[in-house]
Amino acid sequence: MTSDIKAIYQNAPRYLTLTAAKEVWDSKKAKPKSFLRTPPPRRAGDVKEDPEPTDLKTGYELLHSYYSPGLPANSEQPVNIINIKQIIEPDSATPLKLESNQEFVVIAPQFSLPAGDIHSVYPPPGSSASAAILPHVVFNNPHLPWEREVIQPDKEKDPGRNRTPWMALMAFTADEITLDPSDLAGDNRIFTSDVTQSDSLAITQTLGSLSQIKPENAKSQLPAGYDPTITANFVFMKPDVFTDFFTVGPGQGGVPLPQTQPDLSMYRFLAHSRAINTKGMANAGLQDDGIYSVIVSRRCGVWNNKTPVPIYVHLVSIDEAELLTPWPMSDTKHVALCSLYSWTYRCDPPESVDIADALKELAGTKDMLGPSPALYNDWMDDPEDPVKQALGLRLRDGFTMTRYLVQSGEETAGFYRGPCVPRAVQRPLTSLFPRQSTYSSDLQILDRTLGIMDVTYSTAWQLGRTLGLADQAFFTALGRLRTAIYTVALDNAKKALLGSAHRTATDVVANLSASFKKLESLTTDHDTSPEQRWNRSASTGSVDLSLWSPDMQAAFAKAAQDAAFDFAQSPDKGFYNELNRANSPDYAVVLKWILDRRFLFGIPAHYLISDPSFLPKESLRYFQIDQNWVDALVDGALSLANHIEQDNDVVRKAINDAINAYIATADPVLGYKPQIPVFGFFLRSDIVTQFPDLHVDIPFTTTASSKAPLVRHENIDQGVMLVLLDRLPGDTELTQMTLTQPPHQQRFAAASTVGIEPGANPPVLTPEFEVQHKSIFTVADPPPDVMKQQCGPPYFEYQGKTYDNAVFDFESRMVHIDNFASHVFSNLKENMAAGYFTDTCATAAMMAIQLNDPVYSITIDFPGVLPPPNSPGSTVPSDIQACAHSGTVQMVERKTRSSVSAMYQEWIASRKALTASNLSCAQPGASSAVPSTPAQTSHTRRPIQRPPHFKRIPSIEAPQLQLPTDPSTPLPVFAETPQFDYGVWSIGSISGGNNHPPVPTRSGIAQDLVISIVLPPDQRTIGAFVLMEIDVVIPYGPRDNPAQRTNLFTSYTGPGPVMLSNLRFNVQAVFQKHPDGPVMLLKIIPRLVEGTVPVQVIDEISVLLPRVEVNNYTEQDMFVEFTFNEYWTFQPKVPVPRTVNVSLDTSLPSSIEI
């Protein structure tokens, strides 16, 4: 597979179904000869029996001891020479000899790795493992370990069978590579400048800076002609640790073998290449050529620890490491090797849980996705509390509570559930469930039992619209597709209504010649009198071609559906299926986007899993996909680019119907319908983190189907796997699944036991190294009985004892890999049945199999049939039973365009009735008519009767509204609080900034007063102030009173105050007593449950006080004193008062209309 196709598949969640369909398509469709691939001719020395990775059976792997490139790089001899010779022998002349040399350099990684070359590591960063585990790294590039030549091929110990890699994997404890702080910085540092160590204890240096470190401080080996500006990471290890990593194993009697320099050849057994079949794997399955290279460490973890110990793993370059002297390494503090990649894991104490135990525990956690039954079982069983029962049903069906903002801006709670549900959901919910929405509000479902709105499908609709807007390619293609369908459908609808009378622009142009001939005949045709030429037959009636006429709507709907189906076809006949050609490239883009969403691709995790507690750590959770949720999301996306139709979007319906028809139709070539997921599971576990390519096998149980057994298999987050299927539990084709370690991500262990095992039977308290020999075959498909035979007895080594050719060093925790390879090879020769192991020397492939930890797998049964929608106790909104019979769910049928006129007429009638009612509200104890004064005789106000439905403003005994008068009591501090702009004016006057016109007093008309409360932008950011309440104090009473106080009105008979625009607040009116006289108190309070609002979200909180009969004053320069008491959270019981003088206009109006 080419790299560009790989890139496409990596971004396609449906690569599994597309790959399966492509295989069937290619097998049934004859390919043109020009597209047939001719395999390249085999070269000399090719291994003919090696199959391609995709030819391997699922679960099989093919190992090679090395997979070197055709031309490796070499640091000792970087320059290569091509010598070309040619001899030309003419018939009658001296032969012409030509010779030329061309120098070139092979470019290969040296101080860093190319991006993307690391496929995976084990143990994963931050995870844990036992002491026996040998860390390893897997590369996507199968040639990478051998791209540089560190030992000449003819000087290898096993020429042609093994090859030494240029890199090695080394594991350290912190004390072995941590530098003293004085070495890193300060006057006594060993570097040219102050440095720090990274999380993996590596140090970043340029090659030039590294070369300036004194040998007594750190030794390193750089290749000749290096670039001093190159920056790389280096690990500085102690000299004795360096010596241990490059010391050959002991000989007879444990005597060290003679050695004069670091030995690199031992690492030839720790690198190999393997090819695997990647089907059924989340990450590796994206590519068909599953060929990887692997490097294994030779050092184990610690076993004498009581708590986890950090282990630092570095992939280092050993290129030219054999030149580091003296041997053994001494006379220096540190030895520096280039670190190409590094990570950290924890080594667990003995007898910690391993992968086998983890798989068993994971199988025991399987359940449906949702809250724990312990949360709702007691509620559902409570017969005396219907509210608890209703909430229990909601929780059982996977709902959670979410924040919900009503249209007025008030915040409340709502129910939400994602597309992954624990119980079966009928599609559609009810016959009234809308297939199409314009604003998504008609997708909200009110639970009348609980009084809580279910916003599940409304949220899905809004999400689909948002995702569609965010995808420029989809949005553009949808707009063009809509335009194309609309244009074709409108023209065809006109043709259907007008018949032959309809002419398109194309028809007019095509008939121009005939039209001119007809016009010419008018001057030559004398059979018809001039008067009769222009007579036309009587009209049979005009046709209404407006888009909203009933005839046009019906014709346009049919034409739009026909046009959409035409665009959904392929020139190759049948529906476009992403494997054939498309009639419309825009439809192909739209179809791909919609199908991706049906595979839950691109949907944020908090929409998929509505509550984090639904998927706890180390759990397996099944779910069914709510197709109503996906339908709402698709409808929201398809609602975009609609610039013509409103409530009845015919084009959107046509596109959706065409896609649904494709999904419901079996492809004639493939023989099955497009695979759409209906069921799946989440697997959240450290096992997924440790083995990202965990193999999932869910075969068809009874048939050998050519369809993809898994329709989506992806790791959507670290440690979280998502698997989707196109069949439900209870189906005969879905019974169980098997989870298996992937071949290229299996663990490597030095032995079955390394160190101590206090929990073993009997306990192992003396550190030991126990090797269980494995049977290794050099022939294909050996008999099962031979495969099960033991390959010799176990081999033991114990700490403190001496062995001939020992295979393990208990002090350094390192495997003597050369001795170990010889031991394994000798055991195979002695104990394998004749003819099943015929190799002639130990190889890296042989050691890869021996070091492989056992491959664990587990088979898990799927749950039975999910509860149907009509099962007893089904929850209210998710089941058709509740919607149809319980009467607890309110779903109102959407009004169509034909009912808009009636709705408008109803609204007009209601407004007229409201205007005619002359609504008012009387103060308790006040007369319905205002007594006239001598100054009012010329313009007497008409008494207003209070309608019976008006709310009466209460009069209460309340604490007196006054500030502290005791000098010892400090006044409230309000100089630094936000400063509101206050003002009062009549709604009939024109306001100009803060200079509000005076309130008329002698107009003879009740005034509608605006009490303006505005917070300027610069006052919203002066601090974290939180407003609790604002009280507006308005003095009222007779014009003439003993206190000579200016009162705004004598009595109030209006309907009461209302908020002008900010519906985050409510206003309530009460009458209170005051030492200077009675006052009207307008309490402006937040709607929020908390009862507070931060100033950052306040712009204005103005109030309208309608129908105020202002007292008739005649004196000039009169004003009424309004007091605004602000309550803030920093002093909730002490108001911050603001006083505003409201001017009164005491002049007579020039004219009054009666």
Secondary structure, DSSP 8 states (H G I E B T S, - for coil): --HHHHHHHHT-TTHHHHHHHHHHHHHHS---GGG--------TT--TT---GGGS-TT-EEEES----SS-B-SSS-EEEEEEEEEE--TTS--EEEEEEEEEE----SSS--TT-EEEEES-TT-EE-TTEE-EEEESSTTGGGSB-SS-GGGSSSTTT----SEEEEEE-HHHH---HHHHSSTT-SSSS-----TTS-EEEEHHHHHTS-TTTEE----TT--TT-EEEEEEE-HHHHHHHT-----GGG-----SS---GGGGGGEEEEEE--TT-SSGGG-S-EEEEEEE-SB---SS-SS-EEEEEEEEE-TTGGG--SSS--SSSEEEEEEEEEEEEEE--TT---HHHHHHHHHTT-EESSS-GGGTHHHHT-TT-HHHHHHHHHHHTT-EEEEEE-TTS-EEEEEE--SEESS---SSSSTTS-S--SSSGGG-EEETTTTEEE-HHHHHHHHHHHHHHH-HHHHHHHHHHHHHHHHHHHHHHHHHHHGGG---HHHHHHTHHHHHHHHHHHHH--SS-HHHHT-----------STTSHHHHHHHHHHHHHHHHHHTB-TTSSB--SSS--S-HHHHHHHHHHHHHHTTTT--HHHHSSSGGGS-SSEEEEEEE-HHHHHHHHHHHHTTT--S-SSS-HHHHHHHHHHHHHHTS--TTTSS------EEEEEESHHHHH-TT-EEE---SSS--SS-S-SEEEEEETTEEEEEESS-TTSTT--EEEEE--GGG--EES-SEEEEETTSSS-EEEEEEEE------SSSS--HHHHTS--S--EEEETT---TT-SEETTTTEE-HHHHHHHHHHHHHHHS-TTS---SS--HHHHHHHHB----EEEEE-------TTSTT--TTT-HHIIIII--EE------GGGHHHHHHHHHHHHHHHHHT------TT--SS----GGGTTS--------TTS----B-----------TTS-----TTS---EEEEEETTS--BTTB---EESSSSS-EEEEEEEE--GGGTTSS--EEEEEEEEEE-S-SS-TT----SBS---S---EESS-TTEEEEEEEE--TTS-EEEEEEEE-STT--EEGGG-SB--EEEEEE-B----SSSEEEEEEEEEEETTEEEEEEEEEEEEEEE-S--S----
